[in-house]
Amino acid sequence: MVSFVRRYEFVEELYDLCRMNGYFYRGTNYQYERLFELAKRSDTTVEELAAVIYVCSDDCDLSTIIKQISDLVAEMNRRDDIALGLVVESDLSTISEYERS
């Protein structure tokens, strides 16, 4: 998933994802807190998080939620790689070209 340092940022981004997509309106405050506790753990999978969101939401597709969370994790990991210098400049231009298409 994401590194320990980034888990709290991941929780914020997961909150934004739920809010922007209208997810979790059928869940209680307690269930919402539990979702974020799961998101902070290193052994929780994307599928587990998506399932919790799915059962507490209306009019959504589980596979869509899984993809959205996977994309969020991938983006956070890509930002980490760039910040740590693990992505060289030629890789950045390839990423930019891909994002433009």
Backbone as XML, in Angstrom:
<?xml version="1.0"?>
<chain id="A" units="angstrom">
  <residue number="1" name="MET">
    <atom name="N" x="0.840" y="-1.168" z="0.000"/>
    <atom name="CA" x="0.000" y="0.000" z="0.000"/>
    <atom name="C" x="0.893" y="1.241" z="0.000"/>
  </residue>
  <residue number="2" name="VAL">
    <atom name="N" x="0.851" y="2.076" z="1.032"/>
    <atom name="CA" x="1.685" y="3.273" z="1.097"/>
    <atom name="C" x="2.572" y="3.191" z="2.325"/>
  </residue>
  <residue number="3" name="SER">
    <atom name="N" x="3.656" y="3.956" z="2.326"/>
    <atom name="CA" x="4.601" y="3.913" z="3.433"/>
    <atom name="C" x="3.958" y="4.424" z="4.718"/>
  </residue>
  <residue number="4" name="PHE">
    <atom name="N" x="4.563" y="4.077" z="5.849"/>
    <atom name="CA" x="4.035" y="4.480" z="7.155"/>
    <atom name="C" x="3.885" y="5.991" z="7.254"/>
  </residue>
  <residue number="5" name="VAL">
    <atom name="N" x="4.886" y="6.710" z="6.799"/>
    <atom name="CA" x="4.877" y="8.169" z="6.883"/>
    <atom name="C" x="3.684" y="8.736" z="6.116"/>
  </residue>
  <residue number="6" name="ARG">
    <atom name="N" x="3.322" y="8.105" z="5.027"/>
    <atom name="CA" x="2.264" y="8.626" z="4.163"/>
    <atom name="C" x="0.865" y="8.140" z="4.537"/>
  </residue>
  <residue number="7" name="ARG">
    <atom name="N" x="0.733" y="7.240" z="5.489"/>
    <atom name="CA" x="-0.591" y="6.686" z="5.792"/>
    <atom name="C" x="-1.581" y="7.749" z="6.252"/>
  </residue>
  <residue number="8" name="TYR">
    <atom name="N" x="-1.110" y="8.721" z="7.029"/>
    <atom name="CA" x="-2.030" y="9.761" z="7.497"/>
    <atom name="C" x="-2.464" y="10.656" z="6.344"/>
  </residue>
  <residue number="9" name="GLU">
    <atom name="N" x="-1.558" y="10.906" z="5.416"/>
    <atom name="CA" x="-1.940" y="11.652" z="4.217"/>
    <atom name="C" x="-2.911" y="10.822" z="3.377"/>
  </residue>
  <residue number="10" name="PHE">
    <atom name="N" x="-2.686" y="9.514" z="3.340"/>
    <atom name="CA" x="-3.587" y="8.617" z="2.615"/>
    <atom name="C" x="-5.000" y="8.692" z="3.187"/>
  </residue>
  <residue number="11" name="VAL">
    <atom name="N" x="-5.117" y="8.753" z="4.510"/>
    <atom name="CA" x="-6.433" y="8.859" z="5.153"/>
    <atom name="C" x="-7.133" y="10.129" z="4.683"/>
  </residue>
  <residue number="12" name="GLU">
    <atom name="N" x="-6.408" y="11.231" z="4.620"/>
    <atom name="CA" x="-6.989" y="12.490" z="4.150"/>
    <atom name="C" x="-7.446" y="12.375" z="2.697"/>
  </residue>
  <residue number="13" name="GLU">
    <atom name="N" x="-6.623" y="11.741" z="1.883"/>
    <atom name="CA" x="-6.972" y="11.581" z="0.468"/>
    <atom name="C" x="-8.156" y="10.624" z="0.302"/>
  </residue>
  <residue number="14" name="LEU">
    <atom name="N" x="-8.219" y="9.592" z="1.124"/>
    <atom name="CA" x="-9.350" y="8.660" z="1.087"/>
    <atom name="C" x="-10.632" y="9.381" z="1.514"/>
  </residue>
  <residue number="15" name="TYR">
    <atom name="N" x="-10.529" y="10.227" z="2.525"/>
    <atom name="CA" x="-11.675" y="11.040" z="2.949"/>
    <atom name="C" x="-12.165" y="11.902" z="1.784"/>
  </residue>
  <residue number="16" name="ASP">
    <atom name="N" x="-11.231" y="12.568" z="1.094"/>
    <atom name="CA" x="-11.597" y="13.400" z="-0.057"/>
    <atom name="C" x="-12.261" y="12.577" z="-1.157"/>
  </residue>
  <residue number="17" name="LEU">
    <atom name="N" x="-11.731" y="11.388" z="-1.413"/>
    <atom name="CA" x="-12.310" y="10.499" z="-2.425"/>
    <atom name="C" x="-13.762" y="10.166" z="-2.078"/>
  </residue>
  <residue number="18" name="CYS">
    <atom name="N" x="-14.014" y="9.831" z="-0.825"/>
    <atom name="CA" x="-15.380" y="9.505" z="-0.396"/>
    <atom name="C" x="-16.285" y="10.721" z="-0.529"/>
  </residue>
  <residue number="19" name="ARG">
    <atom name="N" x="-15.811" y="11.851" z="-0.075"/>
    <atom name="CA" x="-16.623" y="13.066" z="-0.107"/>
    <atom name="C" x="-16.939" y="13.494" z="-1.538"/>
  </residue>
  <residue number="20" name="MET">
    <atom name="N" x="-15.947" y="13.481" z="-2.399"/>
    <atom name="CA" x="-16.135" y="13.938" z="-3.780"/>
    <atom name="C" x="-17.039" y="13.004" z="-4.584"/>
  </residue>
  <residue number="21" name="ASN">
    <atom name="N" x="-17.090" y="11.728" z="-4.220"/>
    <atom name="CA" x="-17.891" y="10.754" z="-4.962"/>
    <atom name="C" x="-19.204" y="10.403" z="-4.287"/>
  </residue>
  <residue number="22" name="GLY">
    <atom name="N" x="-19.484" y="11.035" z="-3.162"/>
    <atom name="CA" x="-20.736" y="10.769" z="-2.454"/>
    <atom name="C" x="-20.789" y="9.400" z="-1.806"/>
  </residue>
  <residue number="23" name="TYR">
    <atom name="N" x="-19.622" y="8.857" z="-1.432"/>
    <atom name="CA" x="-19.566" y="7.552" z="-0.789"/>
    <atom name="C" x="-19.773" y="7.687" z="0.717"/>
  </residue>
  <residue number="24" name="PHE">
    <atom name="N" x="-20.209" y="6.623" z="1.307"/>
    <atom name="CA" x="-20.279" y="6.414" z="2.752"/>
    <atom name="C" x="-21.420" y="7.153" z="3.432"/>
  </residue>
  <residue number="25" name="TYR">
    <atom name="N" x="-22.409" y="7.608" z="2.688"/>
    <atom name="CA" x="-23.517" y="8.318" z="3.312"/>
    <atom name="C" x="-24.436" y="7.405" z="4.115"/>
  </residue>
  <residue number="26" name="ARG">
    <atom name="N" x="-24.344" y="6.103" z="3.922"/>
    <atom name="CA" x="-25.158" y="5.163" z="4.682"/>
    <atom name="C" x="-24.426" y="4.650" z="5.922"/>
  </residue>
  <residue number="27" name="GLY">
    <atom name="N" x="-23.174" y="5.037" z="6.079"/>
    <atom name="CA" x="-22.398" y="4.592" z="7.230"/>
    <atom name="C" x="-22.565" y="5.522" z="8.419"/>
  </residue>
  <residue number="28" name="THR">
    <atom name="N" x="-22.305" y="4.992" z="9.605"/>
    <atom name="CA" x="-22.360" y="5.800" z="10.818"/>
    <atom name="C" x="-21.003" y="6.475" z="11.040"/>
  </residue>
  <residue number="29" name="ASN">
    <atom name="N" x="-20.971" y="7.416" z="11.960"/>
    <atom name="CA" x="-19.700" y="8.049" z="12.309"/>
    <atom name="C" x="-18.700" y="7.018" z="12.821"/>
  </residue>
  <residue number="30" name="TYR">
    <atom name="N" x="-19.200" y="6.064" z="13.607"/>
    <atom name="CA" x="-18.340" y="5.004" z="14.127"/>
    <atom name="C" x="-17.737" y="4.177" z="12.979"/>
  </residue>
  <residue number="31" name="GLN">
    <atom name="N" x="-18.558" y="3.825" z="12.001"/>
    <atom name="CA" x="-18.053" y="3.053" z="10.858"/>
    <atom name="C" x="-17.032" y="3.859" z="10.051"/>
  </residue>
  <residue number="32" name="TYR">
    <atom name="N" x="-17.268" y="5.153" z="9.933"/>
    <atom name="CA" x="-16.345" y="6.031" z="9.212"/>
    <atom name="C" x="-14.994" y="6.066" z="9.924"/>
  </residue>
  <residue number="33" name="GLU">
    <atom name="N" x="-15.026" y="6.188" z="11.242"/>
    <atom name="CA" x="-13.788" y="6.166" z="12.026"/>
    <atom name="C" x="-13.056" y="4.844" z="11.842"/>
  </residue>
  <residue number="34" name="ARG">
    <atom name="N" x="-13.807" y="3.766" z="11.838"/>
    <atom name="CA" x="-13.204" y="2.428" z="11.659"/>
    <atom name="C" x="-12.569" y="2.282" z="10.276"/>
  </residue>
  <residue number="35" name="LEU">
    <atom name="N" x="-13.209" y="2.865" z="9.248"/>
    <atom name="CA" x="-12.623" y="2.848" z="7.906"/>
    <atom name="C" x="-11.241" y="3.489" z="7.936"/>
  </residue>
  <residue number="36" name="PHE">
    <atom name="N" x="-11.130" y="4.632" z="8.582"/>
    <atom name="CA" x="-9.851" y="5.343" z="8.613"/>
    <atom name="C" x="-8.823" y="4.633" z="9.492"/>
  </residue>
  <residue number="37" name="GLU">
    <atom name="N" x="-9.288" y="3.934" z="10.520"/>
    <atom name="CA" x="-8.360" y="3.103" z="11.294"/>
    <atom name="C" x="-7.786" y="2.006" z="10.412"/>
  </residue>
  <residue number="38" name="LEU">
    <atom name="N" x="-8.640" y="1.386" z="9.607"/>
    <atom name="CA" x="-8.164" y="0.361" z="8.668"/>
    <atom name="C" x="-7.178" y="0.954" z="7.667"/>
  </residue>
  <residue number="39" name="ALA">
    <atom name="N" x="-7.458" y="2.161" z="7.186"/>
    <atom name="CA" x="-6.605" y="2.797" z="6.186"/>
    <atom name="C" x="-5.208" y="3.095" z="6.731"/>
  </residue>
  <residue number="40" name="LYS">
    <atom name="N" x="-5.084" y="3.259" z="8.033"/>
    <atom name="CA" x="-3.779" y="3.541" z="8.653"/>
    <atom name="C" x="-2.935" y="2.284" z="8.824"/>
  </residue>
  <residue number="41" name="ARG">
    <atom name="N" x="-3.560" y="1.123" z="8.738"/>
    <atom name="CA" x="-2.833" y="-0.135" z="8.958"/>
    <atom name="C" x="-2.064" y="-0.543" z="7.704"/>
  </residue>
  <residue number="42" name="SER">
    <atom name="N" x="-0.923" y="-1.158" z="7.919"/>
    <atom name="CA" x="-0.091" y="-1.580" z="6.786"/>
    <atom name="C" x="-0.567" y="-2.878" z="6.152"/>
  </residue>
  <residue number="43" name="ASP">
    <atom name="N" x="-1.391" y="-3.639" z="6.859"/>
    <atom name="CA" x="-1.819" y="-4.933" z="6.326"/>
    <atom name="C" x="-3.212" y="-4.913" z="5.698"/>
  </residue>
  <residue number="44" name="THR">
    <atom name="N" x="-3.809" y="-3.734" z="5.592"/>
    <atom name="CA" x="-5.129" y="-3.616" z="4.978"/>
    <atom name="C" x="-4.987" y="-3.521" z="3.470"/>
  </residue>
  <residue number="45" name="THR">
    <atom name="N" x="-5.814" y="-4.232" z="2.741"/>
    <atom name="CA" x="-5.735" y="-4.210" z="1.282"/>
    <atom name="C" x="-6.692" y="-3.176" z="0.698"/>
  </residue>
  <residue number="46" name="VAL">
    <atom name="N" x="-6.433" y="-2.820" z="-0.540"/>
    <atom name="CA" x="-7.316" y="-1.916" z="-1.277"/>
    <atom name="C" x="-8.717" y="-2.511" z="-1.343"/>
  </residue>
  <residue number="47" name="GLU">
    <atom name="N" x="-8.802" y="-3.799" z="-1.586"/>
    <atom name="CA" x="-10.097" y="-4.476" z="-1.701"/>
    <atom name="C" x="-10.884" y="-4.405" z="-0.395"/>
  </residue>
  <residue number="48" name="GLU">
    <atom name="N" x="-10.198" y="-4.525" z="0.731"/>
    <atom name="CA" x="-10.885" y="-4.434" z="2.023"/>
    <atom name="C" x="-11.450" y="-3.033" z="2.242"/>
  </residue>
  <residue number="49" name="LEU">
    <atom name="N" x="-10.663" y="-2.021" z="1.955"/>
    <atom name="CA" x="-11.141" y="-0.641" z="2.095"/>
    <atom name="C" x="-12.328" y="-0.384" z="1.169"/>
  </residue>
  <residue number="50" name="ALA">
    <atom name="N" x="-12.200" y="-0.850" z="-0.061"/>
    <atom name="CA" x="-13.280" y="-0.657" z="-1.041"/>
    <atom name="C" x="-14.563" y="-1.350" z="-0.585"/>
  </residue>
  <residue number="51" name="ALA">
    <atom name="N" x="-14.443" y="-2.536" z="-0.014"/>
    <atom name="CA" x="-15.623" y="-3.266" z="0.445"/>
    <atom name="C" x="-16.343" y="-2.519" z="1.564"/>
  </residue>
  <residue number="52" name="VAL">
    <atom name="N" x="-15.584" y="-1.941" z="2.488"/>
    <atom name="CA" x="-16.191" y="-1.167" z="3.576"/>
    <atom name="C" x="-16.934" y="0.037" z="3.003"/>
  </residue>
  <residue number="53" name="ILE">
    <atom name="N" x="-16.299" y="0.741" z="2.081"/>
    <atom name="CA" x="-16.935" y="1.904" z="1.456"/>
    <atom name="C" x="-18.188" y="1.475" z="0.698"/>
  </residue>
  <residue number="54" name="TYR">
    <atom name="N" x="-18.083" y="0.380" z="-0.025"/>
    <atom name="CA" x="-19.196" y="-0.116" z="-0.840"/>
    <atom name="C" x="-20.441" y="-0.415" z="-0.002"/>
  </residue>
  <residue number="55" name="VAL">
    <atom name="N" x="-20.259" y="-1.107" z="1.125"/>
    <atom name="CA" x="-21.433" y="-1.505" z="1.920"/>
    <atom name="C" x="-22.074" y="-0.320" z="2.643"/>
  </residue>
  <residue number="56" name="CYS">
    <atom name="N" x="-21.362" y="0.776" z="2.752"/>
    <atom name="CA" x="-21.902" y="1.967" z="3.423"/>
    <atom name="C" x="-22.290" y="3.056" z="2.427"/>
  </residue>
  <residue number="57" name="SER">
    <atom name="N" x="-22.449" y="2.677" z="1.165"/>
    <atom name="CA" x="-22.752" y="3.651" z="0.116"/>
    <atom name="C" x="-23.911" y="3.181" z="-0.740"/>
  </residue>
  <residue number="58" name="ASP">
    <atom name="N" x="-24.531" y="4.125" z="-1.416"/>
    <atom name="CA" x="-25.598" y="3.825" z="-2.371"/>
    <atom name="C" x="-25.101" y="4.086" z="-3.784"/>
  </residue>
  <residue number="59" name="ASP">
    <atom name="N" x="-25.694" y="3.402" z="-4.738"/>
    <atom name="CA" x="-25.450" y="3.668" z="-6.157"/>
    <atom name="C" x="-23.970" y="3.759" z="-6.521"/>
  </residue>
  <residue number="60" name="CYS">
    <atom name="N" x="-23.224" y="2.737" z="-6.155"/>
    <atom name="CA" x="-21.816" y="2.704" z="-6.534"/>
    <atom name="C" x="-21.437" y="1.284" z="-6.937"/>
  </residue>
  <residue number="61" name="ASP">
    <atom name="N" x="-20.328" y="1.167" z="-7.617"/>
    <atom name="CA" x="-19.845" y="-0.101" z="-8.123"/>
    <atom name="C" x="-18.559" y="-0.459" z="-7.403"/>
  </residue>
  <residue number="62" name="LEU">
    <atom name="N" x="-18.473" y="-1.657" z="-6.849"/>
    <atom name="CA" x="-17.296" y="-2.075" z="-6.092"/>
    <atom name="C" x="-16.022" y="-1.987" z="-6.925"/>
  </residue>
  <residue number="63" name="SER">
    <atom name="N" x="-16.083" y="-2.431" z="-8.163"/>
    <atom name="CA" x="-14.877" y="-2.405" z="-9.005"/>
    <atom name="C" x="-14.413" y="-0.968" z="-9.268"/>
  </residue>
  <residue number="64" name="THR">
    <atom name="N" x="-15.344" y="-0.032" z="-9.348"/>
    <atom name="CA" x="-14.975" y="1.373" z="-9.533"/>
    <atom name="C" x="-14.252" y="1.899" z="-8.300"/>
  </residue>
  <residue number="65" name="ILE">
    <atom name="N" x="-14.758" y="1.555" z="-7.128"/>
    <atom name="CA" x="-14.113" y="2.002" z="-5.888"/>
    <atom name="C" x="-12.722" y="1.407" z="-5.767"/>
  </residue>
  <residue number="66" name="ILE">
    <atom name="N" x="-12.576" y="0.127" z="-6.095"/>
    <atom name="CA" x="-11.258" y="-0.522" z="-6.057"/>
    <atom name="C" x="-10.297" y="0.213" z="-6.988"/>
  </residue>
  <residue number="67" name="LYS">
    <atom name="N" x="-10.738" y="0.528" z="-8.193"/>
    <atom name="CA" x="-9.876" y="1.242" z="-9.147"/>
    <atom name="C" x="-9.505" y="2.629" z="-8.632"/>
  </residue>
  <residue number="68" name="GLN">
    <atom name="N" x="-10.472" y="3.341" z="-8.061"/>
    <atom name="CA" x="-10.188" y="4.681" z="-7.566"/>
    <atom name="C" x="-9.171" y="4.654" z="-6.430"/>
  </residue>
  <residue number="69" name="ILE">
    <atom name="N" x="-9.302" y="3.713" z="-5.505"/>
    <atom name="CA" x="-8.343" y="3.614" z="-4.403"/>
    <atom name="C" x="-6.983" y="3.166" z="-4.925"/>
  </residue>
  <residue number="70" name="SER">
    <atom name="N" x="-6.963" y="2.213" z="-5.850"/>
    <atom name="CA" x="-5.697" y="1.760" z="-6.451"/>
    <atom name="C" x="-4.990" y="2.907" z="-7.155"/>
  </residue>
  <residue number="71" name="ASP">
    <atom name="N" x="-5.745" y="3.713" z="-7.888"/>
    <atom name="CA" x="-5.172" y="4.877" z="-8.564"/>
    <atom name="C" x="-4.603" y="5.880" z="-7.558"/>
  </residue>
  <residue number="72" name="LEU">
    <atom name="N" x="-5.316" y="6.059" z="-6.452"/>
    <atom name="CA" x="-4.853" y="6.966" z="-5.403"/>
    <atom name="C" x="-3.528" y="6.487" z="-4.812"/>
  </residue>
  <residue number="73" name="VAL">
    <atom name="N" x="-3.436" y="5.202" z="-4.512"/>
    <atom name="CA" x="-2.201" y="4.621" z="-3.972"/>
    <atom name="C" x="-1.068" y="4.749" z="-4.983"/>
  </residue>
  <residue number="74" name="ALA">
    <atom name="N" x="-1.347" y="4.449" z="-6.246"/>
    <atom name="CA" x="-0.320" y="4.543" z="-7.286"/>
    <atom name="C" x="0.187" y="5.978" z="-7.425"/>
  </residue>
  <residue number="75" name="GLU">
    <atom name="N" x="-0.724" y="6.935" z="-7.380"/>
    <atom name="CA" x="-0.330" y="8.343" z="-7.483"/>
    <atom name="C" x="0.528" y="8.763" z="-6.293"/>
  </residue>
  <residue number="76" name="MET">
    <atom name="N" x="0.154" y="8.336" z="-5.099"/>
    <atom name="CA" x="0.953" y="8.676" z="-3.913"/>
    <atom name="C" x="2.342" y="8.053" z="-4.005"/>
  </residue>
  <residue number="77" name="ASN">
    <atom name="N" x="2.415" y="6.800" z="-4.450"/>
    <atom name="CA" x="3.714" y="6.147" z="-4.606"/>
    <atom name="C" x="4.554" y="6.824" z="-5.682"/>
  </residue>
  <residue number="78" name="ARG">
    <atom name="N" x="3.913" y="7.273" z="-6.760"/>
    <atom name="CA" x="4.638" y="7.979" z="-7.823"/>
    <atom name="C" x="5.202" y="9.295" z="-7.294"/>
  </residue>
  <residue number="79" name="ARG">
    <atom name="N" x="4.417" y="10.008" z="-6.491"/>
    <atom name="CA" x="4.897" y="11.263" z="-5.900"/>
    <atom name="C" x="6.084" y="11.011" z="-4.975"/>
  </residue>
  <residue number="80" name="ASP">
    <atom name="N" x="6.029" y="9.912" z="-4.214"/>
    <atom name="CA" x="7.152" y="9.547" z="-3.342"/>
    <atom name="C" x="8.396" y="9.273" z="-4.165"/>
  </residue>
  <residue number="81" name="ASP">
    <atom name="N" x="8.241" y="8.515" z="-5.260"/>
    <atom name="CA" x="9.385" y="8.189" z="-6.109"/>
    <atom name="C" x="10.013" y="9.447" z="-6.691"/>
  </residue>
  <residue number="82" name="ILE">
    <atom name="N" x="9.188" y="10.383" z="-7.117"/>
    <atom name="CA" x="9.703" y="11.636" z="-7.666"/>
    <atom name="C" x="10.428" y="12.419" z="-6.582"/>
  </residue>
  <residue number="83" name="ALA">
    <atom name="N" x="9.834" y="12.517" z="-5.398"/>
    <atom name="CA" x="10.435" y="13.271" z="-4.293"/>
    <atom name="C" x="11.759" y="12.656" z="-3.853"/>
  </residue>
  <residue number="84" name="LEU">
    <atom name="N" x="11.851" y="11.337" z="-3.896"/>
    <atom name="CA" x="13.073" y="10.656" z="-3.477"/>
    <atom name="C" x="14.103" y="10.564" z="-4.600"/>
  </residue>
  <residue number="85" name="GLY">
    <atom name="N" x="13.750" y="11.061" z="-5.778"/>
    <atom name="CA" x="14.681" y="10.997" z="-6.898"/>
    <atom name="C" x="14.760" y="9.629" z="-7.531"/>
  </residue>
  <residue number="86" name="LEU">
    <atom name="N" x="13.778" y="8.791" z="-7.282"/>
    <atom name="CA" x="13.784" y="7.441" z="-7.853"/>
    <atom name="C" x="13.272" y="7.416" z="-9.283"/>
  </residue>
  <residue number="87" name="VAL">
    <atom name="N" x="12.661" y="8.505" z="-9.709"/>
    <atom name="CA" x="12.210" y="8.635" z="-11.084"/>
    <atom name="C" x="13.126" y="9.647" z="-11.747"/>
  </residue>
  <residue number="88" name="VAL">
    <atom name="N" x="13.826" y="9.213" z="-12.772"/>
    <atom name="CA" x="14.739" y="10.130" z="-13.459"/>
    <atom name="C" x="13.975" y="10.994" z="-14.442"/>
  </residue>
  <residue number="89" name="GLU">
    <atom name="N" x="14.595" y="12.062" z="-14.907"/>
    <atom name="CA" x="13.894" y="13.039" z="-15.742"/>
    <atom name="C" x="13.307" y="12.428" z="-17.005"/>
  </residue>
  <residue number="90" name="SER">
    <atom name="N" x="13.986" y="11.474" z="-17.610"/>
    <atom name="CA" x="13.440" y="10.864" z="-18.824"/>
    <atom name="C" x="12.143" y="10.124" z="-18.514"/>
  </residue>
  <residue number="91" name="ASP">
    <atom name="N" x="12.047" y="9.533" z="-17.317"/>
    <atom name="CA" x="10.812" y="8.878" z="-16.913"/>
    <atom name="C" x="9.691" y="9.897" z="-16.760"/>
  </residue>
  <residue number="92" name="LEU">
    <atom name="N" x="10.025" y="11.079" z="-16.253"/>
    <atom name="CA" x="9.012" y="12.121" z="-16.071"/>
    <atom name="C" x="8.434" y="12.559" z="-17.405"/>
  </residue>
  <residue number="93" name="SER">
    <atom name="N" x="9.272" y="12.673" z="-18.432"/>
    <atom name="CA" x="8.753" y="13.081" z="-19.735"/>
    <atom name="C" x="7.855" y="11.992" z="-20.310"/>
  </residue>
  <residue number="94" name="THR">
    <atom name="N" x="8.191" y="10.726" z="-20.064"/>
    <atom name="CA" x="7.348" y="9.628" z="-20.522"/>
    <atom name="C" x="6.009" y="9.666" z="-19.797"/>
  </residue>
  <residue number="95" name="ILE">
    <atom name="N" x="6.058" y="9.925" z="-18.492"/>
    <atom name="CA" x="4.817" y="10.016" z="-17.712"/>
    <atom name="C" x="3.976" y="11.175" z="-18.252"/>
  </residue>
  <residue number="96" name="SER">
    <atom name="N" x="4.605" y="12.310" z="-18.514"/>
    <atom name="CA" x="3.874" y="13.472" z="-19.014"/>
    <atom name="C" x="3.214" y="13.172" z="-20.345"/>
  </residue>
  <residue number="97" name="GLU">
    <atom name="N" x="3.938" y="12.502" z="-21.231"/>
    <atom name="CA" x="3.370" y="12.143" z="-22.540"/>
    <atom name="C" x="2.184" y="11.217" z="-22.373"/>
  </residue>
  <residue number="98" name="TYR">
    <atom name="N" x="2.300" y="10.257" z="-21.438"/>
    <atom name="CA" x="1.226" y="9.313" z="-21.191"/>
    <atom name="C" x="-0.002" y="10.025" z="-20.632"/>
  </residue>
  <residue number="99" name="GLU">
    <atom name="N" x="0.208" y="10.955" z="-19.710"/>
    <atom name="CA" x="-0.909" y="11.657" z="-19.096"/>
    <atom name="C" x="-1.621" y="12.555" z="-20.093"/>
  </residue>
  <residue number="100" name="ARG">
    <atom name="N" x="-0.913" y="13.044" z="-21.108"/>
    <atom name="CA" x="-1.529" y="13.921" z="-22.106"/>
    <atom name="C" x="-2.432" y="13.162" z="-23.061"/>
  </residue>
  <residue number="101" name="SER">
    <atom name="N" x="-2.170" y="11.862" z="-23.233"/>
    <atom name="CA" x="-2.975" y="11.102" z="-24.214"/>
    <atom name="C" x="-4.260" y="10.591" z="-23.626"/>
  </residue>
</chain>
